[in-house]
Amino acid sequence: MTEVQSNPFVPVEVWHNTEFTLREDGDNRDVEAKHYHVRFVVGESHERRFVDRGRAALEEVHGSVLCVAPSIHLVPGEAHHYDHTQIENIVGNEGLTRTRSLKRAGQCDQPQMIEVAYVSPFVECCSLSEDQARQSEIPVKYVAGYLIDRSDGVIRVALRRSVLESGEVYYDNIHIIPESAVLNWSCLDIGKQFPSASALRGRTGTLLL
């Protein structure tokens, strides 16, 4: 694989409970499911508020917000950046308990989750002026998700999956990437529950558009 600049953003897996609609024998049926997706942490904040619950002293309440994006771009000669219109917020301790960090583990034999860096004429970049668009080069795009398969010269990666209560799995937001466009890929292993803010401080050189 071609050497490519590493992605400085931490990949995380986020999940929540949902309902999934199945169509059986012409009828729709709602079933319980867990919805998983892989994102990159592009920012976080920590709030401190005080609540009066009628006691002698005000109660201090902490709140955390993670900002995550589905993909990262790297234009030659510039910093890594992402599309701010696609940012999702994970709010509060309850949201963080359904979030766990992923660690890059190099290339392995049977990956379940992978991060792929690739170039392609179909890669869309962020908002640009006309002059910037004329001068732009094909960017590198980083995505992370669930590997469906590698066959016929392509890698199929789903950024989201739904696991039904029966154990059946459905995928969506599937990226079909020609292997000729892939610069590098890495397996992702399950880490711990999302780390504290101190674990992420010091990551600089990123650009929000």
N, C-alpha and C positions, 0 to 999 in steps of 0.2 A: 504494500500500500504506500501511497505517496505521503511524505511527511507533511503534516498540516499543523498550524498553530492550535494549541489546546484551547478548549472552551473554558473560560474562567468561571462560568456560572454553575452552581450546584444543582444536579438533577434531583428531583423528588417525585415520589409517587403519592398521589392524593386519591382518597376514595370517599364515597358517601352512599348511603342507602337510597334506593330509588325503586320505582316500579317499571317493569318492562312489559310491553304489549306484544303478545304472541297471537298469530292468526292460525287457528286450527279448525279444519272442517268448515271454513267459511265464516267462523265467528272469531271475534277478538277476545282475548283473555289477559287480564293483568296479573303478573306474578311479581313476587319480591325479588330484588336483585341488588348486587353491589356494583357500583360503577367506579372504575379505576381509570386514572389517566396520569401520564408522566409529563412533568413541566420543569422549567428551569427557574430558580429563584433569582429575581432581578432586583429585589429590594425588600426591605422590612422596616417596620417602625414599632416603637413601644410607647404606649400611652400610660399615663398615671392620672387617675381621677379620684375624686373624693366624694363619698356618698353619705348623706345624713340619714341614718336608720333610727333616729330617736334615742341614740345612746349618748353617753357622756362625751365621746370623741367621734370625729368623723372617721369613717372606714375607708381605707385606701384600697382602690381597685386597679389592678393592672390589666392592660389589654394589649395584644400583639396582633400585627397584621403582616402577612407575607404577601408579596407581590410576585406572581409567577407568570411566565410567558411560554407559549408552546414551541417556539423556535428562536434561534439566535442566528444572526447574519455576521459575516466578516467580509468587508470589502477590502481589497488589497491596499495597504498603506493607511488604513483607518483602524479605529478601535472596534471591538465587537459591539453590536447594537441590536435592537429588537424593535418591533412595531408596538408602540404604546397603546394602540387601539385594541390589541389582543390580550392585554394584561388582565388577569383574574386576581381577585383579592381573597385570601383565606384569613378569616377574622376570628380572633379570640382563642382561648385555650381549647375550646371544644373542637374548633377546626384544626388546630395543631395536633390534637391526638389522633386525627385521621390523616396525618402526613408523616412520611418517613423519608429520610435522606437515602440516596443511592450512591454507591461508590463505583468508580470506574475500575475495571479489573483486567484491562487488556483484552486480547482476543482469546476466546475459549471455544471448546468444541460444540457445545449445545446451549447457546445462549437463549434465555427466555426474554430478557429485556436488553436492548442495545441502544447505543448512541451512534448515529451515523453522520459523518461530515461529507457533503457531496456538492458538486457543481453541476448545473444544468441550465440550458436556455429557459426552462420552465420555472426556475427559482424566481420568486417575486421578492423585491426588496421593499424598503420603506418609502415614505413620501419623499419625493425629490423634485427640485425645480427642473424646468426644461433643459437648462444648461447642464445641470448635474446629471440628468438622465442621459444626455448625449455623450457625456464623458465617462459614464459609469462602466465598470467591468463586471463580468459575471461574478457574483459573490459566492462565497462558501456558505452553505446553510447547514446548521446543526439541528437535528431532531432526535428525540429519544422516545422509545415506546416498546411495544411488544412485538417480537419477531414472529411473523407468521410462517415464512419460509424463504429459502434462497434457492431459486430454480429458474431455468430458462434465461439465465443472464440477468436476473433482476432480484432485488431484495424487497420483500414486502413487509412493511413495518406499520403497525396500527398505533396511533397515539392514544387511543382509548379502547377499553374493553368493558363488557358487562358480563358478570357472572350470575346466572340465575340460581335460585334456591335448589334447583335440581342438579347443579354443577355444570350445566351447559353454558358455553361461552360464545359471545357474539362480539365482533370487532367493528369499529368504525373509525373515521378519519384515517383511512389507510393510505400510506404513501408507497407507491410502486416506483422504485428507484433503479435505473439501469446500473449494473455493477461497473460499467465503464465510466460512470460519472462519480463513483464513490472514491473519495480520497482516503478515508480511514473510517474504522468503526471500532467500538469497544463494548465489551460486555458490561452490564450494570448488575451489581449485587445489592441485595437488600441491606441497608444500614440500620441505624436505630431510628427512634422517633426523632423528629426534626431537631437539629442542634440549636443551642442557644445563640443569641446574637453574637456573642464573643467569638464563636467558631467561624463566623462569616466576615468579621471585620478585617480590613486590610486589603480587600479586593478592590483594586482601582483600575483606571484606564478603560472603563466602560462608558458607553454613550447612549443616552436615552433620546430617541427621536420622536 
